[in-house]
Each structure stands twice: as C-alpha cells, then as structure tokens.
Amino acid sequence: MRVLGKHIIAELYGCNSNILDDPVQLEKALIEAANKAKAKICGKLFYKFNPQGVTGFVLISESHISIHTWPEYNYCAIDIFTCGESTKPWLAYDYLVSLLDPTNISVMEIGRGLRSQLKFNKVKS
C-alpha cells in the first residue's frame, strides 16, 4: 500500500515520571528522535503544565513529532508523523522508547494519504 505519510501513534505506560515532567530533557529527546529519523527540524515548542506534565512539539519539514505527558500516571502519548520516503519514523520511535523505558506499550502505524485514492490537481500560481 503506497501512502504519502506514516503516522505512528504510541501509548507508553510505566515511564519514569521524572523524565515525563522535564521539558528540557523531553525537548532534547524529541530533537534527537527527529535526527535519528533523518528529518529536517523547522521549529519546536514545549510547555510545562502546573503542577505537572509537559506537551512538546517538534516541527519537521516532513510533518511533526509530539509528546503529551501525565507524570502522575507514568504515561505519555507520542505521535510521529512523517511524509516521504527519506525519513525513518520507526528509528525516532525506537529512540524515544529506549529513553522513556516504559513497562507497557500500545503502538500502531497509520498510512496517511492512500495514493490510490488521490487525484493530482495542478495548483495555479
């Protein structure tokens, strides 16, 4: 099945709550994950919630990598969405899992933009 993009959606349980509540460490982790995926970083935004939790987003030219954390539950949700053939989203996923060291994982990949359903229209300039 040929698609425009791959979207990995991961639920990580039993992670280290100290890492999940540290926006600096999570920012470094998502940047490194993007690098491991061979993605081009365009921007980033991380927000620390009070009293706990972090939402972080790394914009890549191929789409994005994001994390939403609930340290009080030792849980995080990760999205890795890449377009094109040159990026390797599963390398980003593997890196984040190795860092967060969850005890349980639920993960799926969704193909985005099924090519057989797409119709190309030239955009007027």
C-alpha positions as CSV (number, residue, x, y, z in Angstrom):
1,M,0.0,0.0,0.0
2,R,1.6,3.3,-1.1
3,V,0.9,6.3,1.1
4,L,2.1,9.9,1.4
5,G,3.0,9.5,5.0
6,K,3.4,7.2,8.0
7,H,1.8,8.2,11.3
8,I,3.0,6.3,14.4
9,I,0.7,6.6,17.4
10,A,2.2,5.3,20.7
11,E,0.9,4.9,24.2
12,L,3.7,4.4,26.7
13,Y,2.8,3.2,30.2
14,G,5.1,2.8,33.2
15,C,7.6,5.5,32.2
16,N,10.0,7.4,34.5
17,S,7.9,10.3,35.9
18,N,10.9,12.5,36.4
19,I,11.7,12.4,32.7
20,L,8.0,12.9,31.8
21,D,7.9,16.1,33.9
22,D,11.2,17.6,32.5
23,P,10.6,19.8,29.4
24,V,14.3,20.3,28.8
25,Q,15.1,16.6,28.7
26,L,12.0,15.9,26.6
27,E,13.0,18.7,24.1
28,K,16.4,17.2,23.7
29,A,14.8,13.7,23.3
30,L,12.4,14.8,20.6
31,I,15.2,16.7,18.7
32,E,17.4,13.6,18.9
33,A,14.5,11.4,17.7
34,A,14.0,13.7,14.7
35,N,17.7,13.5,13.9
36,K,17.6,9.7,14.1
37,A,14.7,9.7,11.7
38,K,16.7,11.7,9.3
39,A,14.2,14.5,9.5
40,K,14.8,18.3,9.0
41,I,13.8,20.3,12.1
42,C,12.0,23.5,11.4
43,G,10.9,24.5,14.9
44,K,9.9,23.4,18.4
45,L,7.6,24.3,21.2
46,F,7.4,22.8,24.7
47,Y,5.1,23.8,27.5
48,K,5.3,22.8,31.2
49,F,2.0,22.4,33.0
50,N,1.5,23.3,36.6
51,P,1.7,21.2,38.8
52,Q,3.0,18.6,36.3
53,G,3.1,17.4,32.8
54,V,4.6,18.5,29.5
55,T,3.4,19.0,26.0
56,G,6.1,19.2,23.4
57,F,6.1,19.5,19.6
58,V,9.0,19.4,17.1
59,L,8.0,20.6,13.7
60,I,9.9,18.8,10.9
61,S,9.7,19.6,7.2
62,E,8.2,16.1,6.8
63,S,5.5,16.8,9.5
64,H,5.9,16.5,13.3
65,I,6.9,14.6,16.4
66,S,4.9,15.3,19.5
67,I,4.6,14.2,23.1
68,H,2.0,14.7,25.8
69,T,2.9,13.5,29.3
70,W,1.0,12.7,32.5
71,P,3.8,12.1,35.1
72,E,1.2,11.3,37.8
73,Y,0.2,8.2,35.8
74,N,3.7,7.5,34.4
75,Y,2.1,7.7,31.0
76,C,2.8,9.6,27.7
77,A,1.2,9.8,24.3
78,I,3.6,10.1,21.3
79,D,2.8,11.0,17.7
80,I,5.4,10.7,14.9
81,F,4.1,11.7,11.5
82,T,6.5,11.7,8.6
83,C,5.9,12.2,4.8
84,G,8.1,11.0,2.0
85,E,10.5,8.0,1.6
86,S,13.7,9.5,3.1
87,T,12.6,9.7,6.8
88,K,12.6,6.7,9.1
89,P,9.9,7.3,11.8
90,W,10.4,3.9,13.5
91,L,14.0,5.0,14.3
92,A,12.6,8.0,16.1
93,Y,10.1,5.7,17.9
94,D,12.8,3.2,19.0
95,Y,14.9,6.0,20.4
96,L,12.1,7.5,22.4
97,V,11.1,4.1,23.8
98,S,14.7,3.4,24.8
99,L,14.9,6.7,26.7
100,L,11.4,6.5,28.4
101,D,11.8,2.8,29.2
102,P,8.1,2.0,29.5
103,T,6.8,-1.2,31.1
104,N,3.9,-1.5,28.6
105,I,3.3,-0.1,25.1
106,S,0.5,0.2,22.7
107,V,1.6,1.3,19.2
108,M,0.1,1.5,15.7
109,E,1.1,2.9,12.3
110,I,-1.5,4.5,10.1
111,G,-0.8,5.2,6.4
112,R,-1.8,8.7,5.6
113,G,-2.9,9.7,2.1
114,L,-3.5,6.5,0.3
115,R,-2.1,7.1,-3.2
116,S,-4.7,5.1,-5.0
117,Q,-7.4,7.5,-3.6
118,L,-5.5,10.7,-4.5
119,K,-6.1,12.8,-7.6
120,F,-3.4,15.3,-8.6
121,N,-4.5,18.8,-9.5
122,K,-2.0,21.3,-10.6
123,V,-2.3,24.4,-8.5
124,K,-2.4,27.7,-10.4
125,S,0.2,30.2,-9.4
